[in-house]
Amino acid sequence: MKLCLIVVLVFGLVLSALGCGTASEAEKELKELEKELEEYMESEEFAELEEMAGRVEELAQEEISNELAAVVDHFNDVGLDVEDVHPKIYDMIGAVGGIGLEVEGGGVELYLFDPETADEEVAKSLEDAHDTGIFLDHAMEMEIPVVMNGNIMLFGLEIFDYEHPEKDRVVEAFNSF
């Protein structure tokens, strides 16, 4: 939010500077706008907007956590042994949330994606993952076997020579979520 505001104001500064007759007029206008920006960023209104943006982000992360936790709860409900649930770094692959967990003696990972905010490469990889079961991780330049259920990806059932000991049960439980 703050970054967007700053970008808009800087863009306005540049346009204002271009419209001025001389360099000294442009510098004067730029300094005035910088002063206005500094004053606004110190204002109560800006502080309230910043606080509101923080609350919105917290609520979004809570909703994401709840969605992934619902999958874990479902695994438990269908009788899978789930242990060691922990957060994963998720933004490298374009996800909005991610967790790792031990299910029936093998590690798997769950990632939640938001197709509305995903960049073009990630959106294409998700489309391919739905169609083929292969997700192209652009960060690592690897094709990864996955199972998709809506916007949630199950990863880690097959990696190189490894296959999860209860792959079929985990996939069945995931698909029934």
C-alpha positions as CSV (number, residue, x, y, z in Angstrom):
1,M,0.0,0.0,0.0
2,K,2.7,2.4,1.0
3,L,4.8,1.5,-2.0
4,C,1.9,2.1,-4.3
5,L,1.3,5.5,-2.9
6,I,5.0,6.4,-3.2
7,V,5.1,5.2,-6.8
8,V,2.1,7.3,-7.7
9,L,3.5,10.4,-6.0
10,V,6.9,9.9,-7.6
11,F,5.2,9.5,-11.0
12,G,3.3,12.7,-10.3
13,L,6.6,14.4,-9.4
14,V,8.1,13.4,-12.7
15,L,5.1,14.6,-14.7
16,S,5.1,17.9,-12.8
17,A,8.8,18.3,-13.4
18,L,8.4,17.7,-17.1
19,G,5.7,20.3,-17.3
20,C,7.8,23.0,-15.7
21,G,9.5,25.6,-17.9
22,T,13.0,25.5,-16.4
23,A,15.2,23.2,-14.5
24,S,15.2,25.4,-11.4
25,E,11.4,25.6,-11.5
26,A,11.3,21.8,-11.8
27,E,13.6,21.4,-8.8
28,K,11.5,23.8,-6.8
29,E,8.3,21.9,-7.6
30,L,10.1,18.6,-6.8
31,K,11.2,19.9,-3.4
32,E,7.6,21.1,-2.6
33,L,6.2,17.7,-3.6
34,E,8.8,15.9,-1.5
35,K,7.9,18.1,1.5
36,E,4.2,17.3,0.9
37,L,5.0,13.6,0.7
38,E,7.1,13.7,3.9
39,E,4.3,15.6,5.7
40,Y,1.7,13.1,4.5
41,M,3.8,10.1,5.6
42,E,4.0,11.6,9.1
43,S,0.2,12.2,9.2
44,E,-2.3,10.4,11.3
45,E,-4.2,9.4,8.2
46,F,-1.1,7.7,6.7
47,A,-0.5,5.9,10.0
48,E,-4.1,4.7,10.0
49,L,-3.9,3.5,6.4
50,E,-0.6,1.7,7.2
51,E,-2.2,0.0,10.2
52,M,-5.3,-1.0,8.2
53,A,-3.1,-2.5,5.4
54,G,-1.2,-4.6,8.1
55,R,-4.5,-5.9,9.5
56,V,-5.7,-6.9,6.0
57,E,-2.4,-8.8,5.4
58,E,-2.8,-10.6,8.8
59,L,-6.3,-11.6,7.9
60,A,-5.3,-12.8,4.5
61,Q,-2.5,-14.9,6.0
62,E,-4.9,-16.3,8.7
63,E,-7.3,-17.3,5.9
64,I,-4.5,-19.1,4.0
65,S,-3.4,-20.9,7.2
66,N,-6.9,-22.0,7.9
67,E,-7.3,-23.4,4.4
68,L,-4.1,-25.4,4.6
69,A,-5.0,-26.5,8.2
70,A,-8.3,-27.8,6.8
71,V,-6.4,-30.2,4.6
72,V,-4.4,-31.4,7.6
73,D,-7.6,-31.8,9.6
74,H,-9.1,-33.8,6.7
75,F,-6.0,-36.1,6.6
76,N,-6.5,-36.8,10.3
77,D,-10.2,-37.3,9.9
78,V,-9.7,-40.0,7.2
79,G,-7.2,-41.8,9.5
80,L,-3.8,-40.7,8.2
81,D,-1.1,-40.2,10.8
82,V,0.0,-36.6,10.6
83,E,2.9,-35.2,12.5
84,D,5.4,-32.3,12.5
85,V,3.3,-29.6,10.7
86,H,5.6,-26.6,10.0
87,P,5.6,-23.5,7.7
88,K,7.5,-23.6,4.4
89,I,9.0,-20.9,2.3
90,Y,6.3,-20.6,-0.4
91,D,6.8,-17.4,-2.4
92,M,9.7,-18.8,-4.4
93,I,7.3,-20.9,-6.4
94,G,4.6,-18.2,-6.5
95,A,2.3,-19.7,-3.8
96,V,0.6,-17.6,-1.2
97,G,1.1,-20.1,1.6
98,G,2.8,-23.4,2.3
99,I,3.3,-26.0,5.0
100,G,5.4,-29.1,5.4
101,L,4.2,-32.2,7.3
102,E,4.9,-35.8,7.9
103,V,2.1,-38.1,6.7
104,E,2.2,-41.8,7.3
105,G,6.0,-41.8,7.7
106,G,6.9,-39.6,4.8
107,G,7.3,-35.9,4.3
108,V,5.0,-33.9,2.0
109,E,4.3,-30.3,1.3
110,L,1.1,-28.4,0.7
111,Y,1.0,-25.1,-1.2
112,L,-1.9,-22.7,-1.7
113,F,-2.0,-20.6,-4.9
114,D,-4.1,-17.6,-5.8
115,P,-4.5,-17.7,-9.6
116,E,-5.8,-14.1,-9.5
117,T,-2.4,-12.8,-8.2
118,A,-0.1,-15.3,-9.8
119,D,2.3,-14.1,-12.5
120,E,2.0,-15.4,-16.0
121,E,4.7,-18.1,-15.5
122,V,3.2,-19.5,-12.3
123,A,-0.3,-19.4,-13.9
124,K,0.9,-21.4,-16.8
125,S,2.7,-23.9,-14.5
126,L,-0.5,-24.3,-12.4
127,E,-2.5,-24.9,-15.6
128,D,0.0,-27.5,-16.7
129,A,0.0,-29.1,-13.2
130,H,-3.8,-29.5,-13.3
131,D,-3.5,-31.1,-16.8
132,T,-0.4,-33.2,-16.4
133,G,0.5,-33.5,-12.8
134,I,3.8,-31.7,-13.5
135,F,4.6,-28.3,-12.0
136,L,7.5,-26.3,-13.5
137,D,9.3,-24.6,-10.7
138,H,10.9,-21.6,-12.5
139,A,13.1,-20.7,-9.5
140,M,14.8,-24.1,-9.5
141,E,14.1,-24.8,-13.2
142,M,12.7,-28.2,-12.3
143,E,9.7,-30.2,-13.3
144,I,8.1,-31.5,-10.2
145,P,5.4,-34.2,-9.9
146,V,2.5,-32.9,-8.0
147,V,-1.2,-33.5,-7.3
148,M,-3.6,-30.6,-7.6
149,N,-6.9,-30.1,-5.8
150,G,-8.3,-26.7,-6.7
151,N,-5.7,-24.2,-5.8
152,I,-3.9,-26.5,-3.4
153,M,-0.8,-28.4,-4.5
154,L,0.5,-31.6,-2.9
155,F,4.2,-32.0,-3.4
156,G,6.8,-34.5,-2.3
157,L,5.2,-37.8,-3.1
158,E,7.9,-38.5,-5.7
159,I,11.2,-36.8,-5.8
160,F,14.0,-38.3,-7.9
161,D,14.2,-41.9,-6.8
162,Y,12.1,-41.4,-3.7
163,E,8.4,-42.4,-3.5
164,H,6.3,-41.8,-0.5
165,P,5.6,-45.1,1.4
166,E,1.8,-44.4,1.4
167,K,1.5,-42.4,-1.8
168,D,-1.8,-43.9,-2.9
169,R,-3.5,-43.4,0.5
170,V,-2.2,-39.8,0.7
171,V,-3.4,-39.0,-2.8
172,E,-6.8,-40.5,-2.2
173,A,-7.2,-38.5,1.0
174,F,-6.0,-35.3,-0.7
175,N,-8.4,-35.8,-3.7
176,S,-11.3,-36.4,-1.3
177,F,-10.7,-33.1,0.4
